[in-house]
Amino acid sequence: MLGVKPRRRARPRRRVSAVLVAASLVLTGCVQAASGDGKKGKDAKASASPAQGKRPNIVYILTDDLSWDLVDYMPHVKALQKRGMTFSNYFVADTLCCPSRATILTGKYPHNTGVRSNDPPTGGFDVFNARGNEKDTFAAALQKAGYRTALMGKYLNGYEPTEKQGSSRTYVPPGWTEWQVTGLGYANYNYNLNGNGTLTHYGRSPNDHLNTVITAKGVDFVNRSADAKQPFMLEMSTFSPHAPATPAPADAHKFGNVKAPRTPGFNEPDIRDKPGWLRKYPRLKPRQVQAVDKAFRERVRAVQSVDRMIGALEAAVNAKGRGADTYFVFNSDNGYHLGQHRLVEGKLTAYDTDIHVPLVVAGPGVPAGKTEARFAQNTDICPTFQELAGLKPAESADGRSLVPLLHARPVSDWRTTAFIEHLGPNYSHDDPDLPKKYGGNPPTYYAVRTANELYVEYENGDREYYDLAKDPWELGNLWVQAPEARKAELKSLVASYRGCAGANCRDL
């Protein structure tokens, strides 16, 4: 379990150089394009395609609990948006860390990976491993195709870096050429890093901050891969800005006046129409609002080191002359609410604060400044990486490759809905995602998000339905007033999603 002290003594520490490549992002052809229909806007410029026969590299930055409202504080991410594509309707299939990351790795919904929670017997690393999912990851496919693959930072909840899993060394899953991973990194200090089977302990000195350490290792991996003239896929998987959202020392006192956004849903005045699990929540008191503002400030501070990571990796790729054939992908495993609907802080709901997260892609053939409005989910990451690498996406994937959208190719048919599933409530006291009081701990639900609707079907019989065209902040639950014909359609759609697999999911 995450948060449990390792049972084996770590080997003596080997320090990582604190000197990082200076990042200076050069933007070209960054003209804002029109959004939404999948065709390249008149003024949009696409990055050049990779050289003939050269397979592109992929640098994937996967953050933990990062919500859209943090992007405004991340200049390198905003620069990626200017030179690449932003998916404005990207949703996660589950708002809990381990199920979401299992889906990202395999392209399968939680009901098909078997990972429905962070802990056995319904989820966690042990279930992911036992169900054979590790052979179906994008890393396994790309490594087999000749890519150098690396994961740095966080893997899956329940992964213990000291465990050997029947091997003679600490466990490194199949598919990864390089492995620099810890299960104890939420505080970003005092952790053991499994470096390709060898444990190294990091303590509390400024240079031990996990994002600083893995940034240096990521830059080194880029340099060595480029020198070896092999295509590479590097996943930088941060614990930031997951609570306790520990910033790097340089950022600890920045943004002192920042407050959580006061959206129309903040401290919602009337929640009598909300489902039973939420209906009795009291309005936030001044001290709770202050705590929400403090949490937001810490999250803003925590993502600064992630943003610098992106700049350092871009600088390293460009210095090796590989910028023209490298994709940069910025993403989050789920969103986060802070004060909306009277919820102090958390992520387990079906509201847009939690399910609607950033996906930004820049690289060869991707139009600059483009906003893509067609629906994407975390089921699509695995097949997308496979196609970018020149592979045919696995038939077992529930998602679709986003490459046709990234390259502005005509697509005759595309999904118009997203599916979300969640197993709840969560009462596991050693789970780092255990909700705080009034943080939101809903029962099991299944939900469908369309362009203008959110429908949530709770296992206890409660229902929610929002008209997002008129009510984008999800303030008025209209389930009672909804037309019976539309109710029947939504119920049928949820039922189809709940039992789908592979092509059956892709065709919904």
Disulfide bonds with the S-S distance in Angstrom:
Cys500-Cys505 2.03
